[in-house]
Amino acid sequence: MLNPEWTAELKKGSIQLCIMATLVGGRKYGFQMIKEIRDLSGGYFDLKEGTLYPALHRLEQRGYLRSEWVTDEGGTPKKYYVLTDDGRQALAAARAEWDRLSTAVRTVLEAGK
Amino acid sequence: MIAPSAEPDTEAYLARVRNAMFGLSSGTRDGIVGELREHLRELVAEKGSVAAALREMEEPARLARGFREVYGFGPGFAAALAAGAALISLLTVPALGGLSVIVLLVLYSYCVLVSLYGGKKTGGLCGLAAGIARSAAVAAQWYHLPAAYAVDPGALALFVLGSALLPVAGVLAGETKERYIRGRPLEF
């Protein structure tokens, strides 16, 4: 069984990428992102609100996201997040880096079999 | 996880979150609580009951810690803390003898703690306010009672250094914590 701290370390580098990637298709709010990331990852990423929301606010501070309050048809206001142009560029760069990283790790792991 | 409550109440939970975020500006806290209220509303719908939803939520203090790391203290709270540092610094003038050294150590600890808890900007502001206030206090004493001060260059240099390092200590503590946070694994 892998040490939980090691698992957390492995997840850490990818979660920001996943958060931003969920916004490529359009604006979303926090709860929606948690569900989408959980479903798409087959339950591997089950983000707590204390992880997601501060991360969203930090990404917004860095200019990668912007947020807007929108009232839905039921009259409920929700805070939606949208990728900015800087965010799209950062995501593209991070995605390319992720591809290089995962290829390199897979190659090394395969060689070690 | 939140312990099950006999009368689970989302607003009571949100009030605890708001209180735990003390020091952040009021507008920031209102925005965060509003966002969490909507999160809870959706979670209640998914889980089927308020009690079940609240069991899923994290402890308010833990949530608040995450947001404090993002925002630090708001301007009003930071100004109040800086005023506190300036007041404490008045007890660090050399005329008070040994007491001034003890209070100076307390002042350094104060700036470091503020920085660790509320961010390097607030810590630096406290150090700056304290450094300026103690320098002004000594200058005022010297102006009114020049005979009471025999200016020893070594002691003067030590005093200036002690004052100048206050904002440095305030900033460094927060900066060190920020570097630690960047390297810390996210919690799931």
Chai-1 contact restraints between the chains, C-beta under 6 A:
chainA,res_idxA,chainB,res_idxB,connection_type,confidence,min_distance_angstrom,max_distance_angstrom,comment,restraint_id
A,A8,B,P185,contact,1.0,0.0,6.0,A-B,restraint_1
A,E9,B,P185,contact,1.0,0.0,6.0,A-B,restraint_2
A,K12,B,P185,contact,1.0,0.0,6.0,A-B,restraint_3
A,K12,B,L186,contact,1.0,0.0,6.0,A-B,restraint_4
A,I15,B,L186,contact,1.0,0.0,6.0,A-B,restraint_5
A,G30,B,H39,contact,1.0,0.0,6.0,A-B,restraint_6
A,F31,B,H39,contact,1.0,0.0,6.0,A-B,restraint_7
A,F31,B,E42,contact,1.0,0.0,6.0,A-B,restraint_8
A,K48,B,E58,contact,1.0,0.0,6.0,A-B,restraint_9
A,E49,B,H39,contact,1.0,0.0,6.0,A-B,restraint_10
A,G50,B,E58,contact,1.0,0.0,6.0,A-B,restraint_11
A,G50,B,R62,contact,1.0,0.0,6.0,A-B,restraint_12
A,G50,B,L63,contact,1.0,0.0,6.0,A-B,restraint_13
A,G50,B,G66,contact,1.0,0.0,6.0,A-B,restraint_14
A,T51,B,L186,contact,1.0,0.0,6.0,A-B,restraint_15
A,T51,B,E187,contact,1.0,0.0,6.0,A-B,restraint_16
A,P54,B,G66,contact,1.0,0.0,6.0,A-B,restraint_17
A,P54,B,F67,contact,1.0,0.0,6.0,A-B,restraint_18
A,P54,B,V70,contact,1.0,0.0,6.0,A-B,restraint_19
A,H57,B,V70,contact,1.0,0.0,6.0,A-B,restraint_20
A,R58,B,V70,contact,1.0,0.0,6.0,A-B,restraint_21
A,K78,B,E38,contact,1.0,0.0,6.0,A-B,restraint_22
A,K79,B,E35,contact,1.0,0.0,6.0,A-B,restraint_23
